[in-house]
Amino acid sequence: MRLKLGRPDLSAWSDRFAVPRATDASPLTVTFLGVATLLVDDGTTAMLTDGYFSRPGLLKVGLGRIAPDVARIDRELAAAGVSQLAAVAPVHTHFDHVLDSAVVAERTGATLVGGRSTANVGRGAGLAEDAVRIATPGEPLEFGPYTVTLVESHHCPPDRYPGEIAAPLRPPARASAYRCGEAWSTFVTHRPSGRRLLVQGSAGFVPGALRGYRAEVVYLGVGQLGLRPDAEIRQYWDETVRQVGAERVVLIHWDDFFRPLDQPLRALPYAGDDLDVTMRVLGELADADGVQLWFPTVRVREDAWA
């Protein structure tokens, strides 16, 4: 726990909340729904990363047992206009990513996609085996018009709940039961438009793992990144944004995930992250590389390729 009090002021970067809004002509849109939950939609078929909507409070997470809040899940799916999904793909299996994934998959008819830990979250929620798909790292999977490739990655240090979920996990459960499991760099290609995006849900990486992959847009997780040395932040940019040749970067996993989505988003407190540091270093790197660096606006359909 750090002694620095308070939290960063998002208004300091108000000019970076500038991802172009989608139009009816946009062949592919992305809607940010907090943390690393992203709705990818071409107007006909949609898929989702994470699907974390319950967002239980800090006291509940720290001292109690947590479970999906079905009312909140239904409310957020309705607000986003989601009734059917082709796939739900958690970026790893900490509670702030996977807590609701199986419920969202069941409610939308989606396939739950991930590693063995994700599969055990699905099994614990009662999903049928044919509704769960265990990915082979680096193997492309097709869901409607999307090709999804999960590449092995690492969680940003420190990983407070390392290890795998080795048996079906039935909520309610302690937050610590939601171990990290397999962490992924998630590549999504929309075949009809040729648009490609990388979702880097956690600010960790495997050196060289993304060599040979390409994406015009990266949704870059920055949770805890501001606590790392500047050199590590720069290496993270090298191993993700530069490695895939991205032209636009949209920052995710900076919001306080103990706060429900129906309240204005705010940055994580300094006790757990330092977004000021992250923005200083990434801002310099983006300017040097000529890369657009943006924050997404929650619940807004955006077109980062526009």
Secondary structure, 3 states (H helix, E strand, C coil): CCCCCCCCCHHHHHHHCCCCECCCCCCCEEEECCCCCEEEECCCCEEEECCCCCCCCHHHHHHCCECCCHHHHHHHHHHCCCCCCCEEECCCCCHHHHCCHHHHHHHHCCEEEECHHHHHHHHHCCCCHHHEEECCCCCCEEECCEEEEEEEECCCCCCCCCCCCCCCCCCCECHHHCCCCCEEEEEEEECCCCEEEEEECCCCCCCCCCCCCCCCEEEEECCCHHHCCHHHHHHHHHHHHHHHCCCEEEEECCECCCCCCCCCCCECCCCCCCHHHHHHHHHHHHHHHCCEEECCCCCCEECCCC
